[in-house]
Amino acid sequence: MDREFRSVLAVDVGSTTTKAIVIERRGDRYGLVARGESPTTVEAPQEDVMVGLLQAVRRAEGALGRPLVRDDGLVTPQAGDTGVDLFVCTSSAGGGLQMTVAGVVKSMTAESAHRAALGAGAIVMDVLSLDDARLVIERIRRLQELRPDMILLAGGTDSGNISHVAAIAEYIGASRPRPRLGGGYKVPLVYAGNQRAREYVRDVLSDQMDVYVVPNIRPTLEEEVLEPARKEIHRLFLEHVMARAPGYQNLLRWARNVIQPTPMAVGKMMRLMAEAHGASVVGVDVGGATTDVFSVVGDQFHRSVSANLGMSYSTANVFAEASPENIGRWLPFEISERDLRNLNANKMIRPTTLPATLEELLIEHAVAREAVRLSFAHHMELAVGLKGIHVPKSFDRLKDLFSQRSLSGQPVVNLLEVSAIIGSGGVLSHAPRRSQAMLLLLDSIQPEGVTGLYVDSVFMMPHLGVLAEIDPQVALEVFEADCLVPLGTCLAPKARPRPGQTLATVDIAPAGEAPRREVVTGGELKLVPLGPGKTADLRITPSRGVDVGAGPGRRLETRAVGGRVGLVLDGRGRPIVFPRNRTERRAAVARWLETLDAYPGRAWKSGAAGREADG
């Protein structure tokens, strides 16, 4: 697209906060010039999403110094110093798009349907299948309780038997699902299964639901076709879900009927960055109620949603799933399980409160580590090759055999091959120090080899993701200049080291500076200064059996990019090895925090915090 617009107003209507940004062309580049935030007003007492949106826009106007809207609405295109040329919008208000998916086999067609819904920006509330362990009556009751915005039904290859698809359609019909928003319409159902069963599905379900047919998600066992289902889900999201939410009719007019689910826009931005740099990228967005994880590896894009792992509304779920022991292992001081549990519960019942002390901040960051760790583990379970594909029985062609096996349910994401990790969400973007955000990503995702780490500084990825649909070049330009904050580079050998073991020697040659040699030591972190905009050539020689990205024991030559923190040499092992003794464990954690100067002004080694917490 030609750059015909001078200015863009982009709004993300989140579940708790509505965020507006203004992007303008000044000279020969586009950049962020103003932003404003306001609480989202989709619920009582206002029950009109436009109230919060206008408040956010007015605050952006105040920062910009010129009007964007009049009493009769948005001014577009820009007329002199009034209005903007373009308005784009994303939304996850009211809980976003909530879906149930169904398929014949849980690990095959139901899993493909799950991926299709996640890629369309949905929160998947439940997955139904014929091989589900629940009784039929339990599945029916579950559908009645959930009241999803939409259902995606898949199942069977185009040459397969239709009886199994018919059976699961009958389960859905028996539940007579009702919509979550309003009651005067039928729940939409997208059918993406065996095409020979489409008429039967219509006959069974059309009285209770609006049925929409798209091409089969799994036309054959070896093929997965997700895009038609995703496009139909997005269309129905606008026409059936957003159109019935309070105040969205006016917002749809502003947006000319183009509103994207927030996670879908974030995923678009992840893919755009990966394609622009020819890199494999992992992203994590930590919210109050959910944590989204994205990965782009080659031409494969995956998204997962951990719907009950977040930093405010669902922080108690993190505590329960991770266990107090796993949260407490990240703390450099001793605290009782009771106190830890109470602090965590207070955050859940007062979700907008911020940590008041350094200890509370450390506890919140420990919970965040576990939320991201669990969410990433969940992502690795979903980001796999197709299950159920044919594996040759003959061993005559070993290459074909192993190639097929690599596709049959094996993980797609290899952390040794991931070039960049991007973090977003309040706990990362608004961390008091960038070194805290970097440590949080290092400790939770635990990158391997050489990886660049970044953080979304001002929650702009949704806005830029929807802008990318119109002009990807402008979106990428603003993303890299005004949104993405480079934290630095991490070198983490893949090994299970002993304390003090030499894992690798690293010859570092910063551009324009004298070279230096460092050693990656088992159990320790080391920080090498490498500021924003600087680069350094690395020559990494691993010890025997240690992999830094070129294979066990093989030397790697690459380049590190600097950032707000620098170059981190991480010798703690993968997964991270903690000392078994609690006193030694706390001392090790304290050293790691001190190395990156993450929480300055506290003598962790002296045990001051431990005495306070114990006393």
PLY file of the C-alpha trace (Angstrom):
ply
format ascii 1.0
element vertex 615
property float x
property float y
property float z
element edge 614
property int vertex1
property int vertex2
end_header
0.00 0.00 0.00
1.21 3.53 -0.80
1.70 5.70 2.26
-1.37 7.86 1.69
-2.18 8.58 5.34
-0.53 11.11 7.60
-1.99 9.97 10.90
-3.50 6.88 12.54
-5.59 6.51 15.69
-5.31 2.94 16.97
-7.33 1.69 19.95
-7.21 -1.56 21.90
-10.32 -2.14 24.01
-8.96 -4.49 26.64
-10.80 -6.41 29.33
-9.86 -3.81 31.97
-8.16 -0.91 30.13
-8.79 0.85 26.83
-5.57 2.12 25.27
-5.42 4.70 22.46
-2.30 5.68 20.51
-1.70 8.19 17.73
0.88 7.50 15.02
1.92 10.28 12.65
4.24 10.74 9.73
6.82 13.37 10.54
9.41 13.90 7.89
10.16 10.61 6.18
9.15 8.28 9.02
6.15 7.31 11.12
6.26 7.28 14.89
4.25 7.27 18.10
3.28 10.83 19.06
0.62 10.41 21.78
-1.15 7.84 23.91
-3.99 7.75 26.41
-5.65 5.16 28.66
-8.96 4.78 30.45
-10.86 1.97 32.20
-12.95 -0.12 29.79
-16.68 0.55 30.23
-18.33 -2.53 28.74
-19.88 -3.48 32.09
-22.26 -1.71 34.49
-22.78 1.06 35.33
-21.91 2.56 31.93
-22.43 -0.57 29.77
-21.16 1.34 26.75
-17.68 0.63 25.41
-17.57 4.05 23.75
-17.49 5.88 27.10
-14.08 4.48 28.03
-12.85 4.71 24.45
-13.66 8.43 24.22
-11.96 9.07 27.56
-8.78 7.36 26.29
-8.92 9.32 23.03
-9.43 12.62 24.88
-6.32 11.89 26.95
-4.37 11.21 23.77
-5.69 14.50 22.39
-4.35 16.30 25.48
-0.89 14.84 24.91
-1.06 15.56 21.18
-2.35 19.12 21.49
-4.98 18.91 18.77
-8.54 17.52 18.50
-9.30 14.10 17.05
-13.06 13.87 17.64
-16.02 16.25 17.60
-19.34 15.94 19.35
-20.72 14.10 16.32
-17.88 11.58 16.29
-14.43 10.86 14.90
-13.00 13.22 12.30
-11.67 11.20 9.39
-9.90 11.89 7.11
-7.73 14.50 8.80
-8.79 18.06 8.02
-5.99 20.48 8.77
-5.04 19.95 12.41
-8.23 18.10 13.28
-8.86 14.35 13.15
-6.89 11.47 11.70
-6.72 9.77 8.33
-7.18 6.24 9.64
-8.82 4.50 12.62
-8.08 0.87 13.56
-9.24 -1.14 16.56
-8.75 -4.39 18.46
-10.79 -5.74 21.35
-10.74 -8.32 24.10
-13.40 -6.62 26.23
-15.99 -8.71 27.98
-13.61 -11.65 28.10
-12.78 -11.56 24.39
-13.96 -14.26 22.01
-14.86 -17.36 24.03
-15.23 -20.60 22.09
-15.73 -24.31 22.49
-14.19 -26.65 19.92
-15.11 -30.23 19.09
-13.60 -33.03 17.02
-13.77 -36.77 16.63
-10.36 -37.63 18.13
-8.90 -35.40 20.85
-5.29 -35.66 19.67
-6.09 -35.21 15.96
-9.10 -33.31 14.58
-10.03 -31.77 17.95
-6.43 -30.57 18.36
-6.47 -29.06 14.86
-9.73 -27.28 15.69
-8.12 -26.03 18.90
-5.22 -24.53 16.93
-7.59 -22.90 14.43
-9.60 -21.21 17.19
-6.48 -20.02 19.03
-5.06 -18.60 15.80
-8.28 -16.61 15.34
-7.78 -14.94 18.72
-10.20 -17.03 20.78
-10.04 -18.28 24.33
-10.88 -21.98 24.09
-13.08 -22.83 27.07
-13.32 -26.57 26.43
-12.39 -29.26 23.90
-14.94 -32.01 23.20
-14.22 -35.30 21.43
-15.61 -38.80 21.12
-12.64 -40.22 23.02
-13.23 -37.74 25.85
-13.06 -39.51 29.23
-16.21 -37.74 30.43
-19.65 -39.31 30.22
-21.89 -38.06 27.41
-24.23 -36.38 29.90
-21.25 -34.56 31.45
-20.20 -33.19 28.05
-23.73 -31.98 27.37
-24.00 -30.28 30.77
-20.60 -28.66 30.28
-21.71 -27.08 26.99
-24.86 -25.79 28.66
-22.85 -24.21 31.49
-20.18 -22.57 29.32
-22.49 -20.55 27.02
-19.75 -20.00 24.40
-19.82 -17.18 21.86
-19.18 -19.69 19.11
-18.52 -23.40 18.50
-16.07 -24.89 16.00
-16.83 -28.47 14.96
-14.29 -30.56 13.05
-13.89 -34.26 12.49
-13.05 -36.89 9.92
-11.12 -36.69 6.69
-13.05 -35.99 3.49
-12.88 -39.68 2.60
-13.73 -40.93 6.10
-16.82 -42.30 7.76
-19.47 -39.73 8.71
-21.00 -41.62 11.66
-18.52 -40.28 14.23
-19.05 -36.71 13.07
-22.80 -37.28 13.28
-22.49 -38.52 16.86
-20.64 -35.46 18.14
-23.05 -33.16 16.26
-25.88 -34.85 18.11
-24.16 -34.24 21.46
-23.92 -30.54 20.63
-27.54 -30.43 19.50
-28.71 -32.12 22.70
-27.02 -29.41 24.79
-29.04 -26.64 23.07
-26.27 -24.06 23.82
-27.30 -20.49 24.62
-25.29 -17.34 23.79
-23.23 -15.52 26.41
-24.19 -12.01 25.25
-27.93 -11.47 24.93
-30.53 -14.10 24.20
-32.23 -13.13 20.99
-30.04 -15.04 18.56
-28.60 -18.47 17.95
-25.04 -19.46 18.82
-22.97 -19.66 15.59
-21.37 -23.00 14.75
-18.56 -23.26 12.21
-18.40 -26.73 10.66
-14.94 -27.62 9.32
-15.08 -31.40 9.12
-15.80 -34.21 6.66
-17.52 -32.49 3.75
-19.76 -35.51 3.13
-21.33 -34.92 6.57
-22.19 -31.24 6.10
-25.86 -31.76 5.23
-26.37 -34.08 8.20
-24.76 -31.50 10.52
-27.10 -28.82 9.15
-30.16 -31.06 9.63
-29.23 -31.88 13.23
-28.16 -28.42 14.38
-29.87 -25.77 12.27
-32.92 -25.54 14.56
-30.75 -24.65 17.59
-27.75 -22.94 15.96
-26.66 -20.91 12.95
-24.46 -23.33 10.98
-21.66 -22.06 8.70
-19.64 -24.48 6.56
-15.98 -24.01 5.62
-13.43 -26.41 4.06
-12.28 -29.33 6.19
-9.49 -28.55 8.68
-8.03 -32.06 8.13
-9.01 -33.08 4.57
-6.39 -35.83 4.92
-4.42 -37.03 7.92
-1.24 -35.52 6.48
-2.76 -32.08 5.80
-4.00 -29.29 8.06
-5.90 -26.34 6.54
-6.69 -23.78 9.24
-7.04 -20.44 7.45
-10.63 -20.77 6.09
-11.93 -21.62 9.57
-9.98 -18.74 11.11
-11.36 -16.23 8.62
-14.91 -17.40 9.23
-14.44 -17.18 13.00
-13.19 -13.61 12.64
-16.16 -12.65 10.46
-18.63 -14.13 12.90
-16.81 -12.48 15.81
-17.67 -9.10 14.29
-21.19 -9.90 13.14
-22.43 -12.01 16.07
-20.30 -11.25 19.12
-19.11 -7.66 18.84
-22.38 -6.46 17.30
-24.24 -7.48 20.48
-21.80 -6.15 23.08
-22.83 -2.87 24.76
-21.88 0.14 22.63
-20.11 -1.81 19.92
-22.47 -0.72 17.15
-21.01 2.80 17.34
-17.47 1.43 17.54
-18.09 -0.73 14.47
-19.14 2.37 12.55
-15.93 4.12 13.59
-13.89 1.10 12.55
-15.87 0.50 9.35
-16.68 -3.01 10.53
-13.04 -4.02 11.00
-12.20 -4.94 14.60
-9.71 -7.68 15.36
-9.53 -9.79 18.51
-6.54 -8.50 20.47
-4.59 -11.80 20.51
-5.05 -12.18 16.74
-3.45 -8.75 16.21
-0.55 -9.55 18.56
0.04 -12.78 16.64
0.08 -10.85 13.37
2.82 -8.58 14.74
4.86 -11.58 15.88
4.61 -13.14 12.43
5.53 -9.87 10.72
8.69 -9.49 12.77
9.70 -13.11 12.22
9.19 -12.84 8.46
11.02 -9.51 8.20
14.13 -10.91 9.89
13.88 -14.53 8.76
13.97 -15.60 12.40
12.18 -17.96 14.77
10.38 -15.93 17.44
8.65 -16.72 20.73
6.39 -14.16 22.39
4.55 -14.08 25.70
1.77 -11.69 26.78
1.08 -11.83 30.53
-2.36 -10.49 31.40
-4.41 -10.23 34.55
-6.52 -13.31 33.83
-4.71 -15.13 31.02
-1.24 -15.63 29.58
-0.84 -15.97 25.81
2.21 -17.56 24.22
3.05 -17.22 20.52
5.67 -18.93 18.38
6.69 -18.46 14.77
8.99 -21.16 13.42
9.47 -21.17 9.66
6.01 -20.93 8.14
4.33 -22.37 11.24
2.51 -20.06 13.63
1.14 -21.28 16.94
-0.69 -19.57 19.77
-1.76 -20.95 23.12
-3.88 -19.43 25.87
-3.52 -20.42 29.49
-6.94 -19.11 30.45
-6.50 -19.38 34.22
-2.92 -18.19 34.61
-2.60 -14.45 35.10
-1.25 -11.82 37.44
-4.40 -10.53 39.11
-7.79 -12.18 38.62
-6.31 -15.67 38.33
-3.15 -15.36 40.40
-4.58 -17.90 42.89
-4.67 -20.44 40.05
-0.97 -19.85 39.42
-0.29 -20.46 43.10
-2.30 -23.69 43.09
-0.90 -25.08 39.84
2.74 -24.09 40.39
2.85 -24.99 44.13
4.21 -22.76 46.94
7.59 -24.53 46.71
8.09 -23.58 43.06
7.12 -19.96 43.70
9.27 -19.72 46.81
12.38 -21.06 45.07
12.75 -17.73 43.22
12.96 -15.69 46.44
16.28 -14.71 48.10
14.62 -14.66 51.51
12.63 -17.09 53.65
8.86 -16.69 53.91
6.23 -19.00 55.34
3.78 -20.73 53.02
0.93 -19.08 54.94
2.26 -15.56 54.36
2.99 -16.34 50.73
-0.52 -17.68 50.22
-2.11 -14.66 51.90
-0.16 -12.14 49.84
-1.13 -13.97 46.69
-4.81 -14.12 47.66
-4.84 -10.39 48.43
-3.67 -9.72 44.89
-6.55 -11.77 43.50
-9.25 -9.95 45.47
-7.63 -6.54 44.86
-6.39 -7.02 41.29
-5.46 -3.38 40.63
-3.11 -3.00 43.60
0.64 -2.66 43.07
3.45 -4.05 45.25
4.16 -1.69 48.17
7.51 -3.14 49.29
10.52 -4.70 47.67
9.58 -8.09 49.13
6.08 -7.84 47.62
7.62 -6.96 44.23
9.90 -10.00 44.42
6.94 -12.23 45.29
4.88 -10.84 42.40
7.78 -11.50 40.03
8.16 -15.03 41.41
4.48 -15.68 40.65
4.98 -14.21 37.16
7.90 -16.57 36.52
5.70 -19.55 37.32
2.75 -18.21 35.28
4.97 -17.86 32.21
6.77 -21.17 32.84
3.49 -23.09 33.06
2.03 -21.26 30.07
5.10 -21.97 27.95
4.96 -25.66 28.90
1.31 -25.64 27.80
2.35 -23.99 24.53
4.97 -26.66 23.86
2.25 -29.31 24.20
0.12 -27.59 21.55
2.87 -26.42 19.17
3.53 -29.85 17.70
3.49 -31.53 14.32
0.33 -33.23 13.10
-0.62 -36.31 15.06
-1.91 -39.42 13.39
-0.04 -39.07 10.09
1.16 -42.20 8.36
4.62 -43.38 9.38
6.20 -45.84 6.94
6.71 -49.34 8.36
9.55 -50.10 6.01
13.03 -49.17 7.17
14.35 -49.04 3.60
14.23 -45.23 3.58
15.41 -44.08 6.97
15.37 -40.43 5.97
11.66 -40.61 5.14
10.96 -42.49 8.35
12.54 -39.93 10.61
11.07 -37.05 8.60
7.57 -38.43 9.10
8.18 -39.03 12.78
9.34 -35.48 13.24
5.95 -34.34 12.02
3.89 -36.79 14.07
3.24 -34.99 17.34
6.80 -33.75 17.90
7.44 -30.21 19.25
7.82 -27.53 16.61
9.73 -25.09 18.86
13.41 -25.85 19.45
14.77 -23.20 21.82
18.29 -23.65 20.42
16.95 -22.30 17.13
14.85 -19.43 18.53
16.43 -16.07 17.67
14.26 -13.73 19.72
11.91 -13.74 22.69
9.44 -10.85 23.11
7.65 -10.13 26.39
4.52 -8.07 26.86
2.02 -7.37 29.63
2.12 -5.09 32.66
4.43 -7.22 34.81
7.07 -7.11 32.05
6.46 -3.76 30.35
6.11 -1.85 33.62
8.78 -3.62 35.65
10.69 -0.94 37.62
13.98 -2.01 36.01
14.57 -3.61 32.63
16.91 -6.13 34.23
13.92 -7.46 36.20
12.02 -8.07 32.95
15.04 -9.80 31.41
15.53 -12.08 34.42
11.83 -12.93 34.41
12.01 -14.04 30.77
15.28 -15.91 31.32
13.96 -17.77 34.36
10.55 -18.69 32.93
11.15 -19.53 29.25
14.79 -20.52 29.82
16.17 -19.85 26.32
18.96 -22.03 24.98
21.92 -21.09 22.81
22.12 -17.43 21.75
18.86 -15.50 21.99
17.88 -11.83 21.82
15.37 -10.64 24.43
12.92 -7.76 23.99
9.98 -6.20 25.78
6.95 -4.33 24.43
7.38 -1.04 26.25
3.90 0.51 25.94
1.45 -2.27 24.94
1.52 -1.32 21.26
1.58 -4.76 19.67
-2.21 -5.10 19.30
-2.50 -1.65 17.72
0.35 -2.30 15.31
-0.88 -5.79 14.49
-4.19 -4.48 13.17
-2.37 -1.62 11.38
-0.19 -4.27 9.71
-3.26 -5.51 7.83
-3.30 -2.12 6.06
0.39 -1.23 5.85
2.84 -3.79 7.24
5.85 -1.61 6.46
4.59 1.25 8.65
3.59 -1.16 11.41
7.05 -2.77 11.44
8.78 0.61 11.34
6.92 1.90 14.39
7.18 -1.45 16.17
10.97 -1.53 16.01
11.49 2.20 16.64
8.93 3.03 19.34
7.55 -0.20 20.75
10.27 -2.84 21.00
12.86 -2.29 23.73
15.96 -4.50 23.31
17.02 -5.90 26.66
20.12 -7.64 25.33
21.33 -11.11 24.39
21.54 -14.29 26.44
24.03 -17.10 25.90
22.77 -20.21 27.70
24.49 -23.55 27.01
22.18 -26.55 27.00
23.57 -28.75 29.77
23.01 -30.03 33.30
26.12 -28.58 34.95
27.84 -29.11 38.26
28.52 -25.96 40.32
31.68 -24.30 39.07
31.95 -26.47 35.94
33.28 -24.71 32.82
30.55 -24.94 30.19
32.07 -22.75 27.49
34.67 -20.10 26.75
33.46 -17.04 24.89
35.67 -14.70 22.85
33.81 -11.39 22.67
34.74 -8.73 20.12
32.54 -5.62 20.58
32.50 -3.29 17.59
35.17 -0.61 18.10
36.37 -2.03 21.43
39.10 -4.37 22.64
38.18 -8.07 22.60
37.80 -10.01 25.82
37.41 -13.62 26.91
34.80 -14.86 29.38
33.94 -18.24 30.82
30.41 -19.60 31.28
30.43 -21.26 34.68
27.98 -23.85 35.98
25.42 -22.42 38.41
26.26 -18.78 37.75
25.16 -15.75 35.76
27.62 -13.22 34.33
26.79 -9.82 32.83
28.97 -8.36 30.08
28.28 -4.67 29.28
26.83 -4.24 25.78
24.60 -1.19 25.49
21.71 -0.35 23.14
22.70 -0.11 19.50
25.98 -1.95 20.04
26.95 -5.36 18.69
29.66 -7.89 19.45
30.98 -10.86 17.50
31.01 -14.03 19.59
33.17 -17.10 19.21
31.79 -19.73 21.60
33.75 -22.89 22.34
31.64 -25.29 24.41
32.97 -28.06 26.60
32.50 -31.65 25.54
28.83 -32.63 25.32
27.61 -29.04 25.80
25.40 -27.55 23.06
25.31 -23.82 22.33
23.41 -24.13 19.07
25.79 -25.84 16.66
25.60 -29.31 18.18
27.17 -30.91 21.29
30.78 -29.83 21.67
30.77 -27.82 18.43
32.03 -24.24 18.21
29.61 -21.46 17.24
30.37 -18.05 15.74
27.56 -15.53 15.89
26.71 -11.94 16.81
25.17 -10.52 19.97
23.00 -7.41 19.97
23.17 -5.08 22.95
20.33 -3.60 24.95
19.26 -1.98 28.20
20.79 -4.85 30.21
23.60 -6.24 28.05
25.05 -9.68 27.25
24.13 -12.31 29.84
26.12 -15.54 30.14
23.78 -18.04 31.80
25.44 -21.17 33.18
22.58 -22.29 35.45
21.64 -25.24 33.25
18.55 -26.19 31.28
16.30 -26.63 33.08
17.80 -24.37 35.74
19.53 -26.35 38.49
18.76 -25.12 42.03
20.89 -26.13 45.05
18.96 -28.63 47.17
19.86 -26.98 50.46
17.44 -24.08 51.14
20.11 -21.75 52.52
22.35 -22.39 49.51
19.38 -21.99 47.19
18.53 -18.56 48.62
22.18 -17.53 48.37
22.30 -18.62 44.71
19.14 -16.67 43.87
20.58 -13.61 45.63
23.76 -13.85 43.50
21.69 -14.04 40.31
19.71 -10.93 41.28
22.88 -9.03 42.23
24.67 -9.97 39.01
22.07 -8.14 36.93
21.61 -5.40 39.57
17.90 -6.19 39.34
16.86 -5.05 42.84
19.56 -2.58 43.99
19.93 -1.14 47.44
19.43 -4.39 49.32
22.23 -6.47 50.82
20.73 -9.86 50.09
23.91 -11.61 51.14
23.61 -10.17 54.63
20.29 -11.95 55.10
18.49 -8.69 56.00
15.40 -9.61 54.04
15.42 -13.08 55.47
15.44 -11.74 59.03
12.58 -9.34 58.21
10.52 -12.08 56.61
11.27 -14.55 59.40
10.64 -12.02 62.15
0 1
1 2
2 3
3 4
4 5
5 6
6 7
7 8
8 9
9 10
10 11
11 12
12 13
13 14
14 15
15 16
16 17
17 18
18 19
19 20
20 21
21 22
22 23
23 24
24 25
25 26
26 27
27 28
28 29
29 30
30 31
31 32
32 33
33 34
34 35
35 36
36 37
37 38
38 39
39 40
40 41
41 42
42 43
43 44
44 45
45 46
46 47
47 48
48 49
49 50
50 51
51 52
52 53
53 54
54 55
55 56
56 57
57 58
58 59
59 60
60 61
61 62
62 63
63 64
64 65
65 66
66 67
67 68
68 69
69 70
70 71
71 72
72 73
73 74
74 75
75 76
76 77
77 78
78 79
79 80
80 81
81 82
82 83
83 84
84 85
85 86
86 87
87 88
88 89
89 90
90 91
91 92
92 93
93 94
94 95
95 96
96 97
97 98
98 99
99 100
100 101
101 102
102 103
103 104
104 105
105 106
106 107
107 108
108 109
109 110
110 111
111 112
112 113
113 114
114 115
115 116
116 117
117 118
118 119
119 120
120 121
121 122
122 123
123 124
124 125
125 126
126 127
127 128
128 129
129 130
130 131
131 132
132 133
133 134
134 135
135 136
136 137
137 138
138 139
139 140
140 141
141 142
142 143
143 144
144 145
145 146
146 147
147 148
148 149
149 150
150 151
151 152
152 153
153 154
154 155
155 156
156 157
157 158
158 159
159 160
160 161
161 162
162 163
163 164
164 165
165 166
166 167
167 168
168 169
169 170
170 171
171 172
172 173
173 174
174 175
175 176
176 177
177 178
178 179
179 180
180 181
181 182
182 183
183 184
184 185
185 186
186 187
187 188
188 189
189 190
190 191
191 192
192 193
193 194
194 195
195 196
196 197
197 198
198 199
199 200
200 201
201 202
202 203
203 204
204 205
205 206
206 207
207 208
208 209
209 210
210 211
211 212
212 213
213 214
214 215
215 216
216 217
217 218
218 219
219 220
220 221
221 222
222 223
223 224
224 225
225 226
226 227
227 228
228 229
229 230
230 231
231 232
232 233
233 234
234 235
235 236
236 237
237 238
238 239
239 240
240 241
241 242
242 243
243 244
244 245
245 246
246 247
247 248
248 249
249 250
250 251
251 252
252 253
253 254
254 255
255 256
256 257
257 258
258 259
259 260
260 261
261 262
262 263
263 264
264 265
265 266
266 267
267 268
268 269
269 270
270 271
271 272
272 273
273 274
274 275
275 276
276 277
277 278
278 279
279 280
280 281
281 282
282 283
283 284
284 285
285 286
286 287
287 288
288 289
289 290
290 291
291 292
292 293
293 294
294 295
295 296
296 297
297 298
298 299
299 300
300 301
301 302
302 303
303 304
304 305
305 306
306 307
307 308
308 309
309 310
310 311
311 312
312 313
313 314
314 315
315 316
316 317
317 318
318 319
319 320
320 321
321 322
322 323
323 324
324 325
325 326
326 327
327 328
328 329
329 330
330 331
331 332
332 333
333 334
334 335
335 336
336 337
337 338
338 339
339 340
340 341
341 342
342 343
343 344
344 345
345 346
346 347
347 348
348 349
349 350
350 351
351 352
352 353
353 354
354 355
355 356
356 357
357 358
358 359
359 360
360 361
361 362
362 363
363 364
364 365
365 366
366 367
367 368
368 369
369 370
370 371
371 372
372 373
373 374
374 375
375 376
376 377
377 378
378 379
379 380
380 381
381 382
382 383
383 384
384 385
385 386
386 387
387 388
388 389
389 390
390 391
391 392
392 393
393 394
394 395
395 396
396 397
397 398
398 399
399 400
400 401
401 402
402 403
403 404
404 405
405 406
406 407
407 408
408 409
409 410
410 411
411 412
412 413
413 414
414 415
415 416
416 417
417 418
418 419
419 420
420 421
421 422
422 423
423 424
424 425
425 426
426 427
427 428
428 429
429 430
430 431
431 432
432 433
433 434
434 435
435 436
436 437
437 438
438 439
439 440
440 441
441 442
442 443
443 444
444 445
445 446
446 447
447 448
448 449
449 450
450 451
451 452
452 453
453 454
454 455
455 456
456 457
457 458
458 459
459 460
460 461
461 462
462 463
463 464
464 465
465 466
466 467
467 468
468 469
469 470
470 471
471 472
472 473
473 474
474 475
475 476
476 477
477 478
478 479
479 480
480 481
481 482
482 483
483 484
484 485
485 486
486 487
487 488
488 489
489 490
490 491
491 492
492 493
493 494
494 495
495 496
496 497
497 498
498 499
499 500
500 501
501 502
502 503
503 504
504 505
505 506
506 507
507 508
508 509
509 510
510 511
511 512
512 513
513 514
514 515
515 516
516 517
517 518
518 519
519 520
520 521
521 522
522 523
523 524
524 525
525 526
526 527
527 528
528 529
529 530
530 531
531 532
532 533
533 534
534 535
535 536
536 537
537 538
538 539
539 540
540 541
541 542
542 543
543 544
544 545
545 546
546 547
547 548
548 549
549 550
550 551
551 552
552 553
553 554
554 555
555 556
556 557
557 558
558 559
559 560
560 561
561 562
562 563
563 564
564 565
565 566
566 567
567 568
568 569
569 570
570 571
571 572
572 573
573 574
574 575
575 576
576 577
577 578
578 579
579 580
580 581
581 582
582 583
583 584
584 585
585 586
586 587
587 588
588 589
589 590
590 591
591 592
592 593
593 594
594 595
595 596
596 597
597 598
598 599
599 600
600 601
601 602
602 603
603 604
604 605
605 606
606 607
607 608
608 609
609 610
610 611
611 612
612 613
613 614
